[in-house]
Amino acid sequence: MPDAPVDTDTAPDRAALDGLVQACAQRDRDAFAALFNFYAPRVKAYLLRLNAPDALAEELTQEVMLTVWRKADSFDPSLASASTWIFRIARNRRIDAARRAAKPELDGEDPALQPPEMEAPDDAAHSAGREAYVRAALTELPDEQVALLRMAFFDGLSHRDIADRIGVPLGTVKSRLRLAFEKLRKVLDRDLI
């Protein structure tokens, strides 16, 4: 750990810079001030070369230096120099900022994002009555036909999928569904009269 702050006019050697980061790991504020004075302008210049606007480069520089302070204990001089470590943090922050900027903002006025309009009470009552009416009509159909209708409309299966599921030819499924509709129509028409 160095005894004196690093002079920012002369470039310190690798050992001195590595020592400053290690001193930051021990929460040495003077070491951090020296590290900040040396690296902050260099990090900002680097971020500007990476096409960050001035305000963003300033903000990211602050984030990078704060990360250096917080994560100084994870710095390992045997893996990389302080410069390499700090500029890697800066590069990653710039990439993160670019990714955030690439995500489009959601338009709150987009109709797809609007909640559905509330159904009028009389329409809701009518729908509920119609649903109960159809359910009652289904009880008059044979179980096999009700099962086919459920697979086709509630489970969303295609006629081919139904045929595969119950092990009958496709034409048989179509015929049975047609019969089920005819019987359902007769029941519904009968009850309406």
C-alpha positions as CSV (number, residue, x, y, z in Angstrom):
1,M,0.0,0.0,0.0
2,P,1.6,3.3,-1.0
3,D,2.3,5.9,1.6
4,A,1.6,9.0,-0.6
5,P,-1.2,9.7,-3.2
6,V,-0.3,9.2,-6.8
7,D,0.7,12.3,-8.7
8,T,-1.7,12.5,-11.6
9,D,0.8,14.5,-13.8
10,T,3.1,11.5,-14.1
11,A,1.9,8.1,-15.1
12,P,2.4,5.7,-12.2
13,D,3.7,2.2,-12.9
14,R,1.6,-0.9,-12.8
15,A,2.6,-1.9,-9.3
16,A,1.6,1.5,-7.9
17,L,-1.9,1.3,-9.6
18,D,-2.4,-2.3,-8.5
19,G,-1.4,-1.2,-5.0
20,L,-4.0,1.6,-5.0
21,V,-6.8,-0.9,-5.9
22,Q,-5.6,-3.2,-3.2
23,A,-5.6,-0.3,-0.7
24,C,-9.2,0.5,-1.8
25,A,-10.1,-3.1,-0.8
26,Q,-9.0,-2.1,2.7
27,R,-11.3,1.0,2.5
28,D,-8.4,3.5,2.2
29,R,-10.2,6.7,1.0
30,D,-7.0,8.5,0.1
31,A,-6.0,5.6,-2.2
32,F,-9.4,5.7,-3.8
33,A,-9.2,9.5,-4.3
34,A,-5.8,9.0,-6.0
35,L,-7.2,6.2,-8.1
36,F,-10.2,8.3,-9.0
37,N,-8.1,11.3,-10.0
38,F,-6.0,9.1,-12.2
39,Y,-8.6,6.9,-13.8
40,A,-11.9,8.9,-14.0
41,P,-10.7,11.2,-16.9
42,R,-9.2,8.2,-18.7
43,V,-12.3,6.1,-18.3
44,K,-14.5,8.9,-19.5
45,A,-12.3,9.4,-22.6
46,Y,-12.5,5.7,-23.3
47,L,-16.3,5.7,-23.0
48,L,-16.5,8.7,-25.4
49,R,-14.4,6.7,-27.9
50,L,-17.0,3.9,-27.5
51,N,-19.5,6.5,-28.8
52,A,-21.2,7.2,-25.5
53,P,-22.7,10.7,-25.4
54,D,-21.0,13.0,-23.0
55,A,-23.6,12.9,-20.3
56,L,-23.8,9.1,-20.4
57,A,-20.0,8.8,-20.4
58,E,-19.9,11.0,-17.3
59,E,-22.6,8.9,-15.6
60,L,-20.9,5.6,-16.6
61,T,-17.6,6.9,-15.3
62,Q,-19.1,7.5,-11.9
63,E,-20.7,4.0,-11.9
64,V,-17.3,2.4,-12.9
65,M,-15.4,4.2,-10.2
66,L,-18.1,3.3,-7.6
67,T,-17.8,-0.4,-8.8
68,V,-14.0,-0.2,-8.3
69,W,-14.5,1.0,-4.8
70,R,-17.1,-1.6,-3.9
71,K,-15.4,-4.5,-5.7
72,A,-11.8,-3.7,-5.0
73,D,-11.5,-6.9,-2.9
74,S,-12.2,-9.0,-6.0
75,F,-9.3,-7.5,-7.9
76,D,-6.5,-10.0,-8.5
77,P,-3.3,-8.5,-9.8
78,S,-2.1,-12.0,-10.9
79,L,-4.9,-12.1,-13.4
80,A,-4.8,-8.6,-14.8
81,S,-3.5,-5.1,-14.1
82,A,-5.6,-2.5,-12.4
83,S,-5.9,-0.7,-15.8
84,T,-7.2,-3.8,-17.5
85,W,-9.6,-4.6,-14.7
86,I,-11.0,-1.0,-14.6
87,F,-11.3,-0.6,-18.3
88,R,-13.1,-4.0,-18.5
89,I,-15.6,-2.8,-16.0
90,A,-16.1,0.4,-18.1
91,R,-16.5,-1.6,-21.3
92,N,-19.1,-3.8,-19.7
93,R,-21.0,-0.8,-18.3
94,R,-21.0,0.7,-21.9
95,I,-22.4,-2.6,-23.3
96,D,-25.1,-2.7,-20.7
97,A,-26.1,0.9,-21.4
98,A,-26.2,0.2,-25.2
99,R,-28.5,-2.8,-24.5
100,R,-30.8,-0.8,-22.4
101,A,-31.0,1.9,-25.0
102,A,-31.7,-0.7,-27.7
103,K,-34.9,-1.8,-26.0
104,P,-37.8,0.1,-27.4
105,E,-40.0,2.1,-25.0
106,L,-43.5,0.9,-24.7
107,D,-46.2,3.2,-26.0
108,G,-48.8,3.5,-23.3
109,E,-51.4,4.4,-25.9
110,D,-50.9,1.2,-28.0
111,P,-54.3,-0.5,-28.2
112,A,-52.7,-3.9,-27.7
113,L,-51.6,-2.7,-24.2
114,Q,-54.9,-1.3,-23.2
115,P,-57.2,-3.4,-20.9
116,P,-60.3,-4.7,-22.5
117,E,-63.4,-2.6,-22.2
118,M,-65.8,-3.6,-19.5
119,E,-68.7,-5.5,-20.8
120,A,-72.0,-3.8,-20.2
121,P,-74.0,-5.5,-17.4
122,D,-76.9,-6.4,-19.7
123,D,-74.5,-7.9,-22.2
124,A,-72.7,-9.9,-19.5
125,A,-76.1,-11.2,-18.2
126,H,-77.1,-12.1,-21.7
127,S,-73.8,-13.9,-22.3
128,A,-74.1,-15.8,-19.0
129,G,-77.6,-16.8,-19.9
130,R,-76.6,-18.0,-23.4
131,E,-73.7,-20.0,-21.9
132,A,-76.0,-21.7,-19.4
133,Y,-78.4,-22.4,-22.2
134,V,-75.7,-24.0,-24.4
135,R,-74.4,-26.1,-21.4
136,A,-77.9,-27.4,-20.8
137,A,-78.3,-28.3,-24.4
138,L,-75.0,-30.2,-24.3
139,T,-76.4,-32.5,-21.6
140,E,-78.9,-33.8,-24.1
141,L,-76.1,-35.0,-26.5
142,P,-74.4,-38.4,-26.3
143,D,-71.2,-38.4,-24.2
144,E,-69.1,-39.3,-27.3
145,Q,-70.3,-36.2,-29.2
146,V,-69.8,-33.9,-26.2
147,A,-66.3,-35.3,-25.8
148,L,-65.6,-34.5,-29.5
149,L,-67.0,-30.9,-29.1
150,R,-64.8,-30.4,-26.0
151,M,-61.7,-31.5,-27.8
152,A,-62.4,-29.3,-30.8
153,F,-63.5,-26.1,-29.1
154,F,-62.3,-26.2,-25.5
155,D,-58.9,-28.0,-26.0
156,G,-58.4,-26.4,-29.5
157,L,-57.5,-29.6,-31.2
158,S,-57.6,-29.9,-35.0
159,H,-59.8,-32.6,-36.5
160,R,-56.6,-34.5,-37.4
161,D,-55.4,-34.3,-33.7
162,I,-58.7,-35.6,-32.5
163,A,-58.6,-38.5,-35.0
164,D,-55.1,-39.4,-33.8
165,R,-56.1,-39.1,-30.1
166,I,-59.2,-41.3,-30.3
167,G,-57.8,-43.7,-33.0
168,V,-60.4,-43.3,-35.7
169,P,-60.1,-42.0,-39.3
170,L,-60.3,-38.3,-40.0
171,G,-63.5,-38.6,-42.0
172,T,-65.2,-40.3,-39.0
173,V,-64.3,-37.4,-36.7
174,K,-65.7,-34.9,-39.2
175,S,-68.9,-36.9,-39.6
176,R,-69.4,-37.2,-35.8
177,L,-68.7,-33.5,-35.3
178,R,-71.2,-32.7,-38.0
179,L,-73.8,-34.9,-36.3
180,A,-73.1,-33.3,-33.0
181,F,-73.7,-29.9,-34.4
182,E,-77.0,-30.9,-36.0
183,K,-78.3,-32.4,-32.8
184,L,-77.1,-29.4,-30.8
185,R,-78.9,-27.0,-33.3
186,K,-82.1,-29.1,-33.0
187,V,-82.0,-28.9,-29.2
188,L,-81.3,-25.2,-29.2
189,D,-84.0,-24.5,-31.9
190,R,-86.5,-26.6,-30.0
191,D,-86.0,-24.7,-26.8
192,L,-86.2,-21.3,-28.5
193,I,-89.7,-22.0,-29.8
